[in-house]
Amino acid sequence: MLSYNRKYHFVCTLTLNKSHVLTGACLPKDDIINWLFLETTDRLYSFVYKIESPIQARYNQPFRAKIAFTMYEEAKLFVKLNETYKVLRGQENIGWLTVDNVID
């Protein structure tokens, strides 16, 4: 898991499906992997996320999260507000992300 002690760049709405590698009745807050990829038309951008209300977050339901890109200077040129992007966990498509706001 990447550090939560970081500057987050955007607030988003994240809808995740439970990964096939997770077992049992876990929730998004229980997943120790918080490093995912956002897919644009021609690139993947790695990011970490922090769920705003971890207790309420559920798989297959939208929840709010803050995200921080590892290559922010490049990602900010391509990532657009109110756009929806595919989210991957490694090679596995696990959901969608809509960028709602920029964090100053």
ZAMARGU-4260 file (C-alpha; in steps of 0.2 Angstrom, whole numbers, plus 5000, padded with zeros to 4 digits):
<rodrens>
0) 5000/5000/5000 | 5007/5017/4996 | 5007/5030/5009 | 4991/5040/5014 | 5002/5054/5019
5) 5002/5063/5003 | 4995/5078/4993 | 4979/5073/4984 | 4975/5081/4967 | 4957/5077/4964
10) 4940/5073/4972 | 4931/5059/4962 | 4917/5047/4962 | 4924/5030/4961 | 4914/5014/4957
15) 4924/4998/4960 | 4919/4980/4957 | 4927/4968/4969 | 4943/4961/4962 | 4944/4942/4958
20) 4959/4941/4970 | 4949/4946/4985 | 4939/4933/4995 | 4925/4934/5007 | 4914/4948/5012
25) 4927/4962/5011 | 4923/4980/5008 | 4933/4993/4998 | 4940/4999/5015 | 4947/4982/5018
30) 4957/4981/5002 | 4976/4984/5006 | 4979/4989/4988 | 4975/5007/4986 | 4986/5009/4970
35) 4976/5008/4954 | 4977/5014/4936 | 4966/5027/4927 | 4965/5023/4908 | 4964/5037/4895
40) 4962/5034/4877 | 4981/5031/4875 | 4989/5030/4892 | 4988/5023/4910 | 4991/5034/4925
45) 4994/5026/4942 | 4986/5034/4957 | 4982/5031/4975 | 4965/5034/4982 | 4958/5038/5000
50) 4940/5034/5003 | 4931/5049/5010 | 4918/5039/5020 | 4926/5021/5022 | 4912/5014/5032
55) 4899/5018/5019 | 4909/5013/5004 | 4903/4997/4995 | 4908/4988/4979 | 4897/4991/4964
60) 4891/5007/4971 | 4898/5025/4968 | 4908/5032/4983 | 4918/5048/4985 | 4937/5047/4986
65) 4952/5058/4984 | 4966/5053/4972 | 4984/5057/4970 | 4993/5053/4953 | 5011/5047/4954
70) 5015/5057/4938 | 5004/5072/4942 | 5012/5085/4931 | 5008/5074/4916 | 4992/5067/4922
75) 4985/5085/4925 | 4987/5089/4906 | 4975/5074/4901 | 4963/5071/4915 | 4947/5081/4913
80) 4934/5086/4926 | 4917/5078/4924 | 4925/5064/4913 | 4923/5046/4917 | 4938/5034/4915
85) 4941/5016/4916 | 4950/5010/4932 | 4961/4995/4932 | 4970/4985/4946 | 4985/4979/4936
90) 4977/4971/4920 | 4960/4969/4928 | 4946/4981/4924 | 4938/4984/4941 | 4927/5000/4938
95) 4925/5018/4934 | 4931/5035/4940 | 4923/5052/4937 | 4934/5067/4941 | 4923/5079/4951
100) 4934/5093/4958 | 4952/5099/4958 | 4960/5100/4976 | 4970/5116/4978
</rodrens>
